Amino acid sequence: MNILAFFAHPDDETMLAGGTLALLAKHSAQVHYLCATRGEGGETGEPPLCTQDKLGKLREKELACAVQALGGHSLNFLGYVDPLVEENDELGAYTSDLSFLANQVVTIIRHMRPDALISHGSSGEYGHPGHVLTFKATQEAVRLLGNAAPEFYTVQADFPDHPKPRLSNKNDPAHIIIDVASVLEDKTRAALCHRTQHALFIRRTSETLGRMVTVPEVITQVESLHHIHPPYNQSVGNHNPPDALFEFLLATGAAWHA
């Protein structure tokens, strides 16, 4: 099975769905990674590991390291530049041309012919405009492809015991929940690859607990997916037509219906 995982920035793949992606690779799926930007607008580390103008090159290397840790098959970038964080910590999208971006995704899908897409949720997890844009572009690509579109799942789907409620896409109910304990070491190694972002990873939890935590402490063991295409009929508990990725995950023994 071929999977295309499309995310906005380096580290999104790991922190939002790294366990699921590693699990798929462990069970012989070929997981291809596509990243819109090189995360040029992000943090440079505490203390800084590079200057801002060198951050994109460093984060490209960090993502390559993470993809290897997750057992990924390939990594490509669309080449967009991640905008700097603005005043009042306001985040931005990496392009205003949704139509062009969606058509880029269509071209890549036609070239790579994945069986399934995995991308950001409709709320952009915590509302990040770049995440929302990536979701909308993927959704539009699926619409443009029509019957030729692959299956489409989004990450961080909402369910009552979500381990990180702040990241949960409230409008995307979980259809499948995945226990990633068997690949937690891989997910953690991938997170450790993203050295420039370690302070960001632990900041909120450290503030909440009143002590400094480590990166491994914030790596979640449970992940979730929301299914968009083909439509999921929850009343009968299956897909019509059958969904190969859904069945693939269930067959691992680490996933179940939400």
VENBEL-V698368 format. One record per pair of residues at least 12 apart in sequence whose ideal C-beta (glycine too) atoms are under 10 Angstrom apart, sorted by the first residue. I is the first residue (numbers start at 1). J is the second residue. Records with the same first field share a line. If there is no record, write none. Layout:
BEGIN
I=J / J
END
This chain:
BEGIN
1=24 / 27 / 28 / 29 / 30 / 31 / 114 / 115 / 116 / 244 / 245 / 248
2=29 / 30 / 31 / 32 / 73 / 112 / 113 / 114 / 115 / 116 / 150
3=20 / 21 / 24 / 25 / 29 / 30 / 31 / 32 / 33 / 72 / 73 / 112 / 114 / 115 / 116 / 117 / 118 / 150 / 151 / 153 / 245 / 248
4=30 / 31 / 32 / 33 / 34 / 74 / 76 / 105 / 108 / 109 / 112 / 113 / 114 / 115 / 116 / 117 / 118 / 119 / 138 / 150 / 152
5=17 / 18 / 20 / 21 / 24 / 31 / 32 / 33 / 34 / 35 / 67 / 70 / 72 / 75 / 114 / 116 / 117 / 118 / 119 / 153 / 155
6=32 / 33 / 34 / 35 / 36 / 76 / 78 / 105 / 108 / 109 / 114 / 117 / 118 / 119 / 120 / 134 / 135 / 137 / 138 / 141
7=33 / 34 / 35 / 36 / 37 / 63 / 118 / 119 / 120 / 130 / 131 / 134 / 155
8=35 / 36 / 37 / 39 / 78 / 80 / 82 / 93 / 94 / 119 / 120 / 124 / 128 / 129 / 130 / 131 / 132 / 133 / 134 / 135 / 137
9=35 / 36 / 37 / 38 / 39 / 40 / 41 / 42 / 59 / 63 / 80 / 82 / 94 / 128 / 130 / 131 / 134 / 194 / 197
10=33 / 35 / 37 / 38 / 39 / 40 / 42 / 55 / 56 / 58 / 59 / 60 / 61 / 62 / 63 / 64 / 65 / 66 / 67 / 75 / 77 / 82 / 193 / 194 / 196 / 197
11=35 / 39 / 42 / 59 / 62 / 63 / 66 / 190 / 191 / 193 / 194 / 196 / 197 / 198 / 200 / 201
12=35 / 36 / 37 / 39 / 63 / 119 / 120 / 125 / 128 / 130 / 131 / 134 / 155 / 194
13=31 / 33 / 34 / 35 / 63 / 66 / 67 / 70 / 72 / 75 / 118 / 155 / 190 / 194
14=62 / 63 / 66 / 67 / 69 / 70 / 186 / 187 / 188 / 189 / 190 / 191 / 192 / 193 / 194 / 197 / 201 / 219
15=66 / 125 / 155 / 156 / 164 / 167 / 187 / 190 / 191 / 194 / 197 / 200 / 201 / 218 / 219 / 220
16=118 / 119 / 120 / 121 / 125 / 131 / 154 / 155 / 156 / 164 / 167 / 220 / 223
17=70 / 118 / 119 / 120 / 153 / 154 / 155 / 156 / 178 / 180 / 187 / 223 / 224 / 225
18=66 / 69 / 70 / 155 / 180 / 183 / 184 / 186 / 187 / 188 / 189 / 190 / 191 / 219 / 220 / 223
19=70 / 178 / 179 / 180 / 181 / 182 / 183 / 184 / 186 / 187 / 188 / 190 / 219 / 220 / 221 / 222 / 223 / 254
20=70 / 118 / 153 / 155 / 176 / 178 / 180 / 183 / 187 / 223 / 224 / 225 / 249 / 252 / 254 / 255
21=33 / 66 / 67 / 70 / 71 / 72 / 118 / 155 / 180 / 183 / 186 / 187 / 190 / 223
22=69 / 70 / 71 / 72 / 180 / 182 / 183 / 184 / 185 / 186 / 187 / 189 / 190
23=70 / 71 / 178 / 179 / 180 / 181 / 182 / 183 / 186 / 187 / 223 / 248 / 249 / 252 / 254 / 255
24=70 / 71 / 72 / 116 / 118 / 178 / 183 / 245 / 248 / 249 / 252
25=67 / 70 / 71 / 72 / 73 / 183 / 186
26=70 / 71 / 182 / 183 / 186 / 252 / 254
27=71 / 182 / 183 / 248 / 249 / 251 / 252 / 253 / 254
28=71 / 248
29=71 / 73 / 115 / 116 / 245 / 248 / 249 / 252
30=71 / 72 / 73 / 74 / 112 / 114 / 115
31=67 / 70 / 71 / 72 / 73 / 74 / 75 / 114 / 116 / 118
32=67 / 72 / 73 / 74 / 75 / 76 / 108 / 112 / 114
33=63 / 64 / 66 / 67 / 70 / 72 / 73 / 74 / 75 / 76 / 77 / 118
34=74 / 75 / 76 / 77 / 78 / 104 / 105 / 108 / 109 / 112 / 114 / 117 / 119 / 134 / 138
35=59 / 60 / 63 / 67 / 75 / 76 / 77 / 78 / 79 / 80 / 82 / 134
36=77 / 78 / 79 / 80 / 81 / 82 / 93 / 94 / 95 / 101 / 104 / 105 / 130 / 131 / 133 / 134 / 137
37=56 / 59 / 60 / 77 / 78 / 79 / 80 / 81 / 82 / 83 / 94 / 95 / 130 / 134
38=55 / 56 / 57 / 58 / 59 / 60 / 61 / 62 / 63 / 77 / 78 / 79 / 80 / 81 / 82
39=55 / 56 / 58 / 59 / 60 / 62 / 63 / 81 / 82 / 94 / 130 / 194 / 196 / 197
40=52 / 53 / 54 / 55 / 56 / 57 / 58 / 59 / 60 / 80 / 81 / 82 / 83 / 84 / 94
41=55 / 56 / 81 / 82 / 83 / 84 / 85 / 86 / 91 / 92 / 94 / 130
42=55 / 56 / 59 / 82 / 84 / 85 / 194 / 196 / 197 / 200
43=55 / 85 / 196 / 197 / 198 / 199 / 200 / 203
44=58 / 59 / 196 / 197 / 199
45=58 / 194 / 195 / 196 / 197 / 198 / 199 / 200
46=196 / 198 / 199 / 200 / 202 / 203
47=199
48=196
49=62 / 195 / 196 / 198
50=196
52=84
55=82 / 84 / 196
56=77 / 81 / 82
58=195 / 196
59=82 / 194 / 195 / 196 / 197
60=75 / 77
61=193 / 195
62=190 / 192 / 193 / 194 / 195 / 196 / 197
63=75 / 77 / 190 / 193 / 194
64=193
65=189 / 190 / 192 / 193 / 194 / 195
66=186 / 187 / 189 / 190 / 191 / 192 / 193 / 194
67=190 / 193
68=186 / 189 / 190 / 193
69=183 / 185 / 186 / 187 / 188 / 189 / 190 / 191 / 192 / 193
70=183 / 186 / 187 / 189 / 190 / 193
71=183 / 186 / 190
72=190
74=112
76=108 / 112
78=94 / 95 / 101 / 104 / 105 / 108 / 134 / 137
79=94 / 104
80=93 / 94 / 95 / 101 / 104 / 130 / 133 / 134
81=94 / 95
82=94 / 130
83=95 / 129 / 130
90=129
91=124 / 126 / 127 / 128 / 129 / 130 / 131
92=128 / 129 / 130 / 133
93=124 / 128 / 129 / 130 / 131 / 132 / 133 / 134 / 136
94=129 / 130 / 133 / 134
95=130 / 133 / 137
96=133
97=133 / 137
98=133 / 136 / 137 / 140
99=137 / 140 / 144
100=137
101=133 / 134 / 136 / 137 / 138 / 140 / 141
102=136 / 137 / 138 / 139 / 140 / 141 / 142 / 143 / 144
103=137 / 140 / 141 / 144
104=137 / 141
105=117 / 119 / 134 / 137 / 138 / 139 / 140 / 141 / 142 / 144 / 145
106=137 / 140 / 141 / 142 / 143 / 144 / 145 / 148 / 149
107=141
108=141
109=138 / 141 / 142 / 144 / 145 / 148 / 149 / 150
110=141 / 145 / 148
112=150
113=148 / 150
114=150 / 151 / 245
115=150 / 151 / 243 / 244 / 245 / 248
116=150 / 151 / 152 / 153 / 227 / 229 / 243 / 244 / 245 / 246 / 248 / 249
117=138 / 139 / 141 / 142 / 149 / 150 / 151 / 152 / 153 / 154 / 228 / 229 / 245
118=138 / 151 / 152 / 153 / 154 / 155 / 225 / 245
119=131 / 134 / 135 / 136 / 137 / 138 / 139 / 141 / 142 / 152 / 153 / 154 / 155 / 228
120=132 / 133 / 134 / 135 / 136 / 137 / 138 / 154 / 155 / 156 / 169 / 172
121=134 / 135 / 153 / 154 / 155 / 156 / 157 / 158 / 167 / 168 / 169 / 170 / 171 / 172 / 224 / 225 / 226 / 228
122=135 / 136 / 139 / 154 / 157 / 169 / 170 / 171 / 172 / 226 / 228
123=135 / 154 / 156 / 158 / 167 / 168 / 169 / 170 / 171 / 172
124=136 / 156 / 167 / 169
125=154 / 155 / 156 / 164 / 166 / 167 / 168 / 169 / 172
126=156 / 164 / 166 / 167 / 168 / 169
127=166 / 169
131=155 / 156 / 169
132=169
135=152 / 154 / 155 / 169 / 172 / 228
138=152 / 154 / 228 / 229
139=152 / 154 / 228 / 229
142=228 / 229 / 230
143=229
145=229
147=230
149=228 / 229 / 230
150=229 / 230 / 244 / 245
151=227 / 228 / 229 / 230 / 239 / 241 / 243 / 244 / 245 / 246
152=226 / 227 / 228 / 229 / 230 / 245
153=172 / 175 / 176 / 224 / 225 / 226 / 227 / 228 / 229 / 232 / 243 / 245 / 246 / 249
154=169 / 172 / 175 / 224 / 225 / 226 / 227 / 228
155=167 / 169 / 172 / 223 / 224 / 225 / 226
156=168 / 169 / 172 / 174 / 220 / 223 / 224 / 225 / 226
157=169 / 170 / 171 / 172 / 173 / 174 / 175 / 176 / 177 / 223 / 224 / 225 / 226 / 227 / 258
158=170 / 171 / 172 / 173 / 174 / 224 / 226 / 258
159=172 / 173 / 174 / 175 / 176 / 177 / 222 / 224 / 226 / 258
160=174 / 258
161=174 / 177 / 222 / 224
162=174 / 177 / 220 / 222 / 223 / 224
163=218 / 219 / 220 / 221 / 222 / 223 / 224
164=204 / 205 / 218 / 220 / 222 / 223
166=204
167=220
168=224
169=224 / 226
171=226
172=224 / 225 / 226 / 227 / 228
173=224 / 226 / 227 / 232 / 234 / 258
174=223 / 224 / 225 / 226 / 227 / 257 / 258
175=224 / 225 / 226 / 227 / 228 / 232 / 234 / 237 / 239 / 243 / 246 / 257 / 258
176=223 / 224 / 225 / 226 / 227 / 232 / 243 / 245 / 246 / 249 / 250 / 255 / 256 / 257 / 258
177=222 / 223 / 224 / 225 / 249 / 254 / 255 / 256 / 257 / 258
178=221 / 222 / 223 / 224 / 225 / 249 / 250 / 252 / 254 / 255 / 256
179=221 / 222 / 223 / 252 / 253 / 254 / 255 / 256
180=219 / 220 / 221 / 222 / 223 / 254 / 255
181=221 / 222 / 254
182=221 / 252 / 253 / 254
183=221 / 252 / 254
184=216 / 219 / 220 / 221
185=216 / 219
187=216 / 219 / 220 / 221 / 223
188=214 / 215 / 216 / 217 / 218 / 219
189=216 / 219
190=219
191=215 / 216 / 218 / 219
192=214 / 215 / 216 / 219
194=215
195=215
197=215
198=214 / 215 / 218
199=215
201=213 / 214 / 215 / 217 / 218 / 219
202=214 / 215 / 216 / 217 / 218
203=218
204=218
205=217 / 218
206=218
223=254 / 255
224=255 / 258
225=245 / 246 / 249 / 255 / 258
226=258
227=239 / 243 / 245 / 246
229=243
230=242 / 243 / 246
231=243
232=246
234=257 / 258
237=257
238=257
END
